[in-house]
Every structure is written in structure tokens, then in C-alpha cells.
Amino acid sequence: MHSITLRSHIGSDGVLKVHLPDTRNTDVEVVIVYQTRLTQGVEAKPLSEFYGCIQDDSFIRHSQPEQPERETLE
């Protein structure tokens, strides 16, 4: 079994082209796991950068119901 990591572009036709080196005239089983990439200029930010970001005084957290007592962990 071989593994290949690559970056590619899927066009409007929805076709992904993958060239396998040294593999010709044979049957293969293919598993594809894909993840879309962020567009250039957009960076993922950690959640901690958003803490306290709502500065609107009308935004409130309503009271929460009392939680039942939990069993202790051993």
C-alpha cells in the first residue's frame, strides 16, 4: 500500500485528476480523504482570540437552571 499527499484544484466540472507514478495497466483500490483549504490571506485563528469580542450591552446570558448533583469519579 502506498500513500500520496498532494494539493490539487477541482474545477467546475468536479473532476479531480490524480497521476500515480509507476502505476500503469493495473487495477487499484483508492480511498480518498479530502479537506478543503482556506483561501489565501485567510488564517485560522484560535478560539481564545474571540473571548470577550461581543461589546454589545444588550447581549446577556440568561440564568441557567440548577444542575443535578453528579456522581463522583473514582
C-alpha distances in whole Angstrom, upper triangle without the diagonal:
4,7,10,14,17,20,21,25,25,28,31,29,26,24,21,20,16,16,13,13,13,12,15,17,14,13,10,10,10,11,14,15,18,21,25,26,30,32,33,36,35,34,33,36,36,38,41,42,43,45,49,48,50,54,56,58,58,55,55,53,55,56,53,54,54,51,52,52,48,48,47,44,44
4,7,10,13,17,18,22,23,26,29,28,25,22,19,17,14,13,10,11,12,11,15,17,15,14,11,11,10,11,13,14,17,19,22,23,27,29,30,33,32,31,31,33,34,36,39,40,41,43,47,46,48,52,54,57,57,53,54,52,54,55,53,54,54,51,52,52,49,48,48,44,45
4,7,10,14,16,19,20,23,26,26,23,20,17,16,12,13,10,12,13,13,17,19,17,16,13,12,10,10,11,11,13,16,19,20,23,25,26,29,28,27,27,30,30,32,35,36,37,40,43,42,45,48,50,53,53,50,50,49,51,52,50,51,52,49,50,50,46,46,46,43,43
4,6,10,12,16,17,21,24,23,20,18,14,13,10,10,9,10,13,13,16,19,18,17,14,14,11,11,10,11,12,14,17,17,21,22,23,26,26,25,25,28,29,32,34,35,36,39,42,41,44,47,49,52,52,49,50,48,51,52,50,51,52,50,51,51,48,48,47,44,45
4,7,10,13,15,19,22,22,19,17,14,13,11,12,11,13,16,16,19,22,21,20,17,16,13,12,11,10,10,12,14,14,17,19,20,23,22,21,21,25,26,28,31,31,33,35,39,38,40,43,45,48,49,45,46,45,48,49,47,49,50,47,49,49,46,47,46,43,44
4,6,10,12,16,19,19,17,15,11,11,9,10,11,13,16,17,19,22,22,21,18,18,14,14,11,11,10,11,12,12,15,17,17,21,20,20,21,24,26,28,31,31,32,35,39,37,40,43,45,48,48,45,46,45,48,50,48,50,51,49,50,51,48,49,48,46,47
4,7,10,13,17,17,15,14,11,11,10,12,14,16,19,19,22,25,24,24,21,20,17,16,13,12,10,10,10,9,12,13,14,17,17,18,19,22,24,27,30,29,30,34,37,35,37,40,42,45,46,43,44,43,46,48,47,49,50,48,50,51,48,49,49,46,48
4,7,10,13,14,12,11,8,8,8,11,14,16,20,19,21,24,23,23,20,20,17,16,13,13,11,11,10,10,13,13,14,18,18,19,20,24,26,29,32,31,32,35,38,36,38,41,43,46,46,43,45,45,47,49,48,50,52,50,51,52,50,51,51,48,50
4,6,10,11,9,9,7,9,10,13,16,19,22,22,23,25,25,25,22,22,18,18,15,15,12,12,10,10,13,12,14,17,18,19,21,24,27,29,32,31,32,35,38,35,37,40,41,45,45,42,44,44,46,49,47,50,51,50,52,53,51,52,52,50,52
4,7,8,6,6,5,8,11,14,17,20,23,22,23,25,25,24,22,21,17,17,14,14,11,12,10,12,14,14,16,20,20,21,22,26,28,30,33,32,33,36,38,36,38,41,42,45,45,42,44,43,46,48,47,49,51,49,51,52,50,52,52,50,52
4,5,6,6,8,10,13,16,20,22,26,24,25,26,27,26,24,24,20,20,17,18,15,15,13,14,16,15,17,21,21,23,24,28,31,32,35,34,34,38,40,37,39,42,42,46,45,43,45,45,47,50,49,51,53,51,53,55,53,54,55,53,55
4,5,8,10,13,16,19,23,26,29,27,28,29,29,28,26,25,22,22,19,20,17,17,15,16,18,17,19,22,22,25,26,29,32,33,36,35,35,38,40,37,38,41,42,45,44,42,44,44,46,49,48,50,52,51,53,55,53,55,55,54,56
4,6,9,11,15,18,21,24,27,25,25,26,26,25,24,23,20,21,18,19,17,18,16,18,20,20,22,26,25,27,28,32,34,35,39,38,38,41,43,40,41,44,45,48,47,45,47,47,48,51,50,52,54,52,54,56,54,55,56,54,57
4,7,10,13,16,19,23,25,24,24,25,25,23,21,20,17,17,14,15,13,15,13,16,18,18,21,24,24,25,26,29,32,33,36,36,35,38,41,38,39,43,43,46,46,43,45,44,46,48,47,49,51,49,51,53,51,52,53,51,53
4,6,10,13,16,19,22,20,20,21,21,20,18,18,15,16,13,15,13,15,15,17,20,20,22,26,25,27,27,31,33,34,38,37,37,41,43,41,42,45,46,49,49,46,48,47,49,51,50,51,53,51,53,55,52,53,54,52,54
4,6,10,13,16,19,17,18,20,20,18,16,16,13,13,11,12,11,13,13,15,18,18,20,24,24,25,25,29,31,33,36,36,36,39,42,40,41,45,46,49,49,46,47,47,49,51,49,51,53,51,52,53,51,52,52,50,52
4,7,10,13,16,15,15,17,17,17,15,16,13,14,12,14,13,16,16,17,20,20,22,26,26,27,28,31,33,35,39,38,39,42,45,43,45,48,49,52,52,49,51,50,52,54,53,54,56,54,55,56,54,55,55,52,54
4,6,10,13,12,13,15,15,15,13,13,11,12,11,13,13,16,16,17,21,22,23,27,27,27,28,31,33,35,38,38,39,42,45,43,45,48,50,53,53,50,51,50,53,55,53,54,56,53,55,56,53,54,54,51,52
4,6,9,9,10,13,14,14,13,14,12,14,14,16,16,19,20,20,24,24,25,29,29,30,30,34,36,38,41,41,42,45,48,46,48,52,53,56,56,53,55,54,56,58,56,58,59,57,58,59,56,56,56,53,54
4,7,6,8,11,11,12,10,12,11,13,14,16,17,20,21,22,26,27,28,31,31,31,32,35,37,39,42,42,43,46,49,48,50,53,55,58,58,55,56,55,57,59,57,58,59,57,58,58,55,55,55,52,53
4,6,8,12,12,14,13,15,14,17,17,19,20,23,24,24,28,29,29,33,33,33,33,37,38,41,44,44,45,48,51,50,52,55,57,60,60,57,59,57,60,61,59,61,62,59,60,61,58,58,57,54,55
4,6,10,11,13,13,15,16,18,19,22,23,26,27,28,32,32,33,36,37,37,37,40,42,44,47,47,48,51,55,53,56,59,61,64,64,61,62,61,63,64,62,64,65,62,63,63,60,60,59,56,56
4,7,7,9,9,12,13,16,17,20,22,25,27,28,31,32,33,37,37,37,37,40,42,44,47,47,48,51,54,53,55,59,60,63,63,60,61,60,62,63,61,62,63,60,61,61,58,58,58,55,55
4,6,9,10,14,14,18,19,23,24,27,29,30,34,34,35,39,39,39,40,43,45,47,50,50,51,54,57,55,58,61,62,66,65,62,63,62,64,66,63,65,66,63,64,64,61,61,61,58,58
4,7,10,13,15,19,21,24,26,29,31,32,36,37,38,42,42,42,42,46,47,49,52,52,53,56,59,58,60,63,64,67,67,64,65,64,65,67,65,66,67,64,65,65,62,62,62,59,60
4,7,10,12,16,18,22,24,28,30,31,35,36,38,41,41,41,41,44,45,47,50,51,52,54,58,56,58,62,63,66,65,62,63,61,63,65,62,63,64,61,62,62,59,59,59,56,56
4,7,10,13,16,20,22,26,28,30,34,35,37,40,40,40,39,43,44,45,48,49,50,52,55,54,56,59,61,64,63,60,60,59,60,62,59,60,61,58,59,59,56,56,56,53,54
4,6,10,13,16,19,22,25,27,31,32,34,37,37,36,36,39,40,42,45,46,46,49,52,51,53,56,57,60,60,56,57,55,57,58,56,57,58,55,55,56,53,52,53,50,50
4,7,10,13,16,20,23,25,29,31,33,36,35,35,34,37,38,39,42,43,44,46,49,48,50,53,55,57,57,53,54,52,54,55,52,53,54,51,52,52,49,49,49,46,47
4,6,10,13,16,19,21,25,27,29,32,31,31,30,33,34,36,39,40,40,43,46,45,46,50,51,54,53,50,51,49,51,52,50,51,52,49,50,50,47,47,48,45,46
4,7,10,14,16,19,23,25,27,30,29,28,27,30,31,32,35,36,37,39,42,41,43,47,48,51,50,47,47,46,47,48,46,47,48,45,46,46,44,44,44,41,42
4,6,10,13,15,19,21,24,27,25,25,24,27,28,29,33,33,34,36,40,38,40,44,45,48,47,44,45,43,45,46,44,45,47,44,45,46,43,43,44,41,42
4,7,10,13,16,19,22,24,23,22,21,24,24,26,29,30,30,33,36,35,37,40,41,44,44,40,41,40,41,43,41,42,43,41,42,43,40,40,41,38,40
4,7,9,13,15,18,21,19,19,18,21,22,24,27,28,28,31,34,32,34,38,39,42,42,38,39,38,40,42,40,42,43,41,42,43,40,41,42,39,41
4,6,10,12,15,18,16,15,14,18,19,20,24,24,24,27,30,29,31,34,35,38,38,35,36,35,37,39,37,39,41,39,40,41,39,40,40,38,40
4,7,9,12,15,13,13,13,17,18,20,23,23,23,26,29,27,29,32,34,37,37,34,35,35,37,39,38,40,42,40,42,43,41,42,42,40,42
4,6,9,11,10,10,11,14,17,19,22,21,22,25,28,26,28,31,33,36,36,33,35,35,37,40,38,41,43,41,43,44,42,43,43,41,43
4,6,8,6,7,8,12,15,17,20,18,19,23,25,23,25,28,30,33,33,31,33,32,35,38,37,39,41,40,42,43,42,43,43,41,44
4,6,6,8,11,14,17,19,22,20,21,24,27,24,26,29,30,34,34,32,34,34,37,40,39,42,44,43,45,46,45,47,47,45,47
4,6,8,11,14,18,20,22,20,21,25,27,24,27,29,31,35,36,33,36,36,39,42,41,44,46,45,48,48,47,49,48,47,49
4,6,10,12,16,18,20,18,19,23,24,22,24,26,28,32,33,31,33,34,37,40,40,43,45,44,47,47,46,48,48,46,48
4,7,9,13,15,17,15,16,20,22,19,22,24,26,30,30,28,30,31,34,36,36,39,41,40,43,44,43,45,44,43,45
4,6,10,12,14,13,14,18,20,18,21,23,26,29,30,28,30,30,33,35,35,38,39,38,41,41,40,42,41,40,42
4,7,9,12,11,12,15,18,16,19,22,25,28,29,26,27,27,30,32,32,34,36,34,37,38,36,38,38,36,38
4,6,8,7,9,12,15,13,17,19,22,25,26,23,25,24,28,30,29,32,34,32,35,36,35,37,36,34,37
4,5,6,8,10,14,13,16,19,22,25,26,23,23,23,26,28,27,30,31,30,32,33,31,33,32,31,33
4,5,6,7,11,11,14,17,19,22,23,19,20,19,22,24,23,26,27,26,29,30,29,31,30,29,32
4,5,5,9,10,13,16,19,21,22,19,20,19,22,24,23,26,27,26,29,30,29,31,30,29,32
4,6,9,8,12,14,17,20,22,19,20,20,23,25,25,29,30,29,32,33,32,34,34,33,36
4,6,5,9,11,14,17,18,15,16,17,20,22,22,26,27,27,30,31,31,33,33,32,35
4,6,8,11,14,15,17,14,15,14,18,20,20,23,25,25,28,29,28,31,31,30,33
4,6,7,10,12,14,11,12,13,17,19,20,23,25,25,29,30,30,33,33,33,36
4,6,9,12,14,11,13,14,18,21,22,25,27,28,31,32,33,35,35,35,39
4,6,8,10,8,10,12,15,18,20,24,26,27,30,32,32,36,36,36,39
4,6,9,8,11,13,17,19,21,25,27,29,32,34,35,38,38,39,42
4,5,6,9,12,15,18,20,24,27,28,32,34,35,38,39,40,43
4,5,7,11,13,16,19,23,25,27,31,33,34,38,38,39,43
4,6,10,12,15,18,21,24,26,30,32,34,37,38,39,43
4,7,10,13,15,19,22,23,27,29,31,34,35,36,40
4,6,9,12,16,18,20,24,26,28,31,32,33,37
4,7,8,12,15,16,20,22,24,27,28,30,33
4,6,10,13,15,19,21,23,27,28,30,34
4,7,9,12,16,18,20,24,25,27,31
4,7,9,12,15,17,21,22,24,28
4,6,9,13,15,19,21,23,27
4,7,9,12,16,18,20,24
4,6,9,12,14,17,21
4,6,10,12,15,19
4,7,9,12,15
4,6,9,12
4,7,9
4,6
4
